[in-house]
Structure formats: structure tokens, C-alpha cells
């Protein structure tokens, strides 16, 4: 994963990049605030940890009694905690040089864990733990993909609201207006997703829906 910052160095330029893995799904109330706080940090790195039953599949964060980070290990045989590092990372621009200076691990890869260790060593790593109100779904295996699909389907069917509807998010946050939503829905006429966007306008979901992050 760290190689992404080498490949994308010119694209990133002087900005502070955020990296998210395509097979990760995050959902829950309070998530938007946590992400905005991470994005506002002007220096250092912010990563997110989540309590899991099988931490040996992930990078694992070790904390001391005061909640300070002691270490991060990649897929340890004997994990030092149940807190896994999720696939969402906020970095300052230094990550470009850090990634460039990495050496391949025993797996022959440039590890994102080594990037995080570099920030930890310089006392510039912030680890935010995601609580029970937030779901983190890693769909990297057939079993976990099925679990994620079932979870999303259950929530959507129960509430009648979509998870990850980018047009709805943009509308609620004021990036696009009702006319633009209508235009986007028009190209999906007869499609359930297009019907959902039209219902969004009719019901004014921005006001009436519960204030949970989409």
C-alpha cells in the first residue's frame, strides 16, 4: 500500500493525502466528525483502530494503560491487542518521502505499517479508536464480503435509506442543489437508485432523516 505514495507522488504534489482501501466500508454515527478532525490536522498522521476478534489478520496497535500507542505490528502471530488498524489513513506531505525511503518487508512489499511506525517514532502519530457505534467492514475475503453485503442490505431495508449514496451526501452538505440531484436521477430513470434520489427531493431527507452519517 505504501507504494501508492510513490506512484502518486506527482498527483499529491504538496498536499496532505488521505488513503483508503477500496475493500473497506465504514458506517455509523459520529464518523463524519472523526474524519473532519483528522483532515484538519496540519501535521503528522491520523489512523483509526477498531476492536476485532481476529487481530492477527491486520496491523495491530498496542496501547499502554493510559491509551498511548506503544507499537504497531503487521499481522502478528501473537497480537498484543485486539485493536486492528483500519484501511483509512490521513497523512501530512512527509509521507511521500517516508514511503520513498522504505525497504521491502519479508513479504516483498512496502508496508503501510512501516509508514505508521515512522510517524510513531517521531511522536507524530495519532490513533483514533472507533467505538461500537461505528461499523468497519473489511471485504477482503469471500466470507467478509458476504457479511458486509448482508449488513448493508439489512440496514437499507430497515431504514429505507441508502448507505454510501454520494449524491445524497453532496446534497446534504450543500455541494450540489436539488436541480443537480434531479439531473443525476434522470439518467437512472426506472432504476431503484434513481427512484431513491427523487424520493430524497420529495421528502427533503436533509431535514427529516436521522442525523447519522451516510
C-alpha positions as CSV (number, residue, x, y, z in Angstrom):
1,X,0.0,0.0,0.0
2,X,2.8,2.4,0.8
3,X,3.9,2.2,-2.9
4,X,0.7,4.2,-3.7
5,X,2.5,7.3,-2.4
6,X,5.5,6.7,-4.7
7,X,3.3,6.1,-7.7
8,X,1.1,9.0,-6.9
9,X,3.8,11.5,-5.8
10,X,3.2,13.9,-8.7
11,X,-0.5,13.8,-8.2
12,X,-0.3,14.5,-4.5
13,X,2.1,17.4,-5.0
14,X,2.4,19.5,-1.8
15,X,-1.0,18.4,-0.4
16,X,-1.7,16.3,2.6
17,X,-3.1,13.0,1.2
18,X,-5.7,10.6,2.5
19,X,-5.6,6.9,1.6
20,X,-8.5,4.5,1.9
21,X,-8.6,0.9,0.8
22,X,-11.2,0.0,-1.8
23,X,-12.4,-3.1,0.1
24,X,-13.1,-1.2,3.4
25,X,-16.6,0.1,4.4
26,X,-17.1,2.5,7.3
27,X,-20.6,3.3,8.6
28,X,-22.1,4.9,11.7
29,X,-23.0,8.0,13.7
30,X,-20.0,10.2,14.7
31,X,-17.8,9.1,11.8
32,X,-18.1,12.3,9.9
33,X,-16.8,14.3,12.9
34,X,-13.9,11.9,13.4
35,X,-12.9,12.3,9.7
36,X,-13.2,16.1,9.7
37,X,-11.0,16.3,12.8
38,X,-8.4,14.1,11.1
39,X,-8.5,16.2,8.0
40,X,-8.0,19.4,9.9
41,X,-4.7,18.2,11.5
42,X,-1.9,20.3,9.8
43,X,0.9,17.9,10.7
44,X,1.5,14.3,11.4
45,X,-0.6,11.2,10.7
46,X,-4.0,10.0,11.9
47,X,-5.1,6.4,11.7
48,X,-8.1,4.5,13.1
49,X,-8.2,1.4,15.2
50,X,-11.1,-1.0,15.6
51,X,-11.6,-3.8,18.1
52,X,-11.8,-7.2,16.2
53,X,-11.9,-10.9,17.2
54,X,-9.2,-11.8,14.7
55,X,-6.4,-9.2,15.0
56,X,-3.7,-11.4,13.5
57,X,-5.2,-10.7,10.1
58,X,-4.3,-7.0,10.4
59,X,-1.8,-4.4,11.6
60,X,-2.3,-4.4,15.4
61,X,-1.9,-1.4,17.7
62,X,-0.5,-1.9,21.2
63,X,-1.6,0.6,23.9
64,X,-0.3,1.2,27.4
65,X,-2.5,1.7,30.4
66,X,-3.0,5.4,29.6
67,X,-4.1,4.7,26.0
68,X,-0.8,5.8,24.4
69,X,0.5,3.8,21.4
70,X,3.4,1.6,22.2
71,X,3.8,-0.3,18.9
72,X,2.3,-1.4,15.7
73,X,2.8,-4.9,14.2
74,X,1.8,-6.2,10.8
75,X,-0.2,-9.5,11.0
76,X,1.5,-10.7,14.2
77,X,1.3,-14.4,15.2
78,X,0.7,-13.3,18.8
79,X,-1.2,-10.0,18.7
80,X,-0.6,-7.6,21.6
81,X,-4.1,-6.3,21.5
82,X,-7.4,-6.8,19.7
83,X,-7.2,-3.3,18.0
84,X,-6.7,-3.6,14.3
85,X,-5.5,-0.7,12.1
86,X,-8.3,0.0,9.6
87,X,-7.7,0.8,5.9
88,X,-8.1,4.6,6.3
89,X,-5.1,6.9,6.7
90,X,-4.6,10.6,6.9
91,X,-1.0,11.9,6.4
92,X,0.8,15.1,6.0
93,X,3.0,15.6,3.0
94,X,6.0,14.0,4.6
95,X,4.5,10.6,3.8
96,X,5.9,10.9,0.2
97,X,9.5,11.0,1.4
98,X,8.8,8.3,4.1
99,X,7.4,5.9,1.5
100,X,10.2,6.7,-0.9
101,X,12.7,5.6,1.8
102,X,11.1,2.3,2.7
103,X,12.6,-1.1,2.0
104,X,10.5,-4.1,1.1
105,X,9.4,-6.3,4.0
106,X,9.9,-10.1,4.2
107,X,6.7,-10.3,2.2
108,X,8.5,-8.3,-0.5
109,X,6.1,-5.3,-0.1
110,X,6.4,-1.7,1.0
111,X,4.3,-1.9,4.2
112,X,1.9,0.8,5.3
113,X,2.7,-0.3,8.8
114,X,6.3,0.9,8.4
115,X,4.9,4.3,7.3
116,X,2.9,4.4,10.5
117,X,5.9,3.3,12.6
118,X,7.9,6.2,11.2
119,X,5.3,8.7,12.4
120,X,5.1,6.9,15.7
121,X,8.8,7.1,16.2
122,X,8.7,10.9,15.6
123,X,5.7,11.2,18.0
124,X,3.5,12.4,15.2
125,X,1.0,9.5,15.0
126,X,-2.5,9.9,16.4
127,X,-4.6,6.7,16.7
128,X,-8.3,7.2,17.0
129,X,-10.3,4.2,18.2
130,X,-13.7,3.7,16.6
131,X,-16.4,2.7,19.1
132,X,-19.3,0.3,18.9
133,X,-21.5,2.8,17.2
134,X,-19.4,2.6,14.0
135,X,-19.1,-0.5,11.8
136,X,-15.9,-1.2,10.0
137,X,-16.3,-3.9,7.3
138,X,-13.2,-5.3,5.6
139,X,-14.4,-7.2,2.5
140,X,-11.1,-8.7,1.6
141,X,-12.3,-12.3,1.8
142,X,-15.5,-14.0,0.3
143,X,-16.8,-14.5,3.8
144,X,-16.3,-10.9,4.9
145,X,-17.8,-9.7,1.6
146,X,-20.9,-11.7,2.2
147,X,-21.1,-10.4,5.8
148,X,-20.8,-6.8,4.5
149,X,-23.4,-7.2,1.9
150,X,-25.8,-8.7,4.4
151,X,-25.2,-5.8,6.8
152,X,-25.7,-3.1,4.2
153,X,-28.8,-4.8,2.9
154,X,-30.3,-5.1,6.4
155,X,-29.7,-1.5,7.3
156,X,-31.0,-0.2,4.0
157,X,-34.1,-2.4,4.0
158,X,-34.9,-1.5,7.6
159,X,-34.5,2.3,7.2
160,X,-35.2,2.8,3.6
161,X,-32.1,4.9,3.4
162,X,-29.0,4.2,1.3
163,X,-25.5,3.7,2.6
164,X,-22.8,5.5,0.6
165,X,-25.1,7.4,-1.7
166,X,-22.6,10.0,-2.9
167,X,-25.3,12.2,-4.5
168,X,-27.2,12.3,-1.2
169,X,-24.1,13.2,0.8
170,X,-23.2,16.0,-1.7
171,X,-26.8,17.3,-1.4
172,X,-26.9,17.3,2.4
173,X,-23.5,19.0,2.6
174,X,-24.5,21.7,0.1
175,X,-22.1,20.8,-2.7
176,X,-25.0,20.3,-5.2
177,X,-28.6,21.6,-5.2
178,X,-31.9,20.0,-5.9
179,X,-31.8,20.7,-9.6
180,X,-28.5,18.8,-9.9
181,X,-29.8,15.8,-8.0
182,X,-32.8,15.8,-10.3
183,X,-30.4,15.8,-13.3
184,X,-28.4,12.9,-11.9
185,X,-31.5,10.9,-11.1
186,X,-32.8,11.5,-14.7
187,X,-30.1,9.3,-16.2
188,X,-31.3,6.4,-14.0
189,X,-35.0,6.6,-14.8
190,X,-36.7,3.3,-13.9
191,X,-33.7,2.3,-11.7
192,X,-34.3,1.9,-7.9
193,X,-31.3,4.1,-7.2
194,X,-32.7,6.9,-9.4
195,X,-36.1,6.5,-7.6
196,X,-34.3,6.9,-4.3
197,X,-32.8,10.2,-5.4
198,X,-36.1,11.5,-6.5
199,X,-37.7,10.5,-3.2
200,X,-34.8,12.3,-1.5
201,X,-36.0,15.5,-3.0
202,X,-39.7,14.9,-2.3
203,X,-39.2,14.1,1.3
204,X,-36.4,16.6,2.0
205,X,-34.2,13.9,3.6
206,X,-31.8,16.5,4.7
207,X,-34.2,17.6,7.4
208,X,-36.3,14.6,8.1
209,X,-33.8,11.8,8.2
210,X,-31.9,10.9,11.4
211,X,-28.6,12.7,11.7
212,X,-26.5,9.7,11.1
213,X,-23.5,9.8,8.7
214,X,-24.5,8.3,5.3
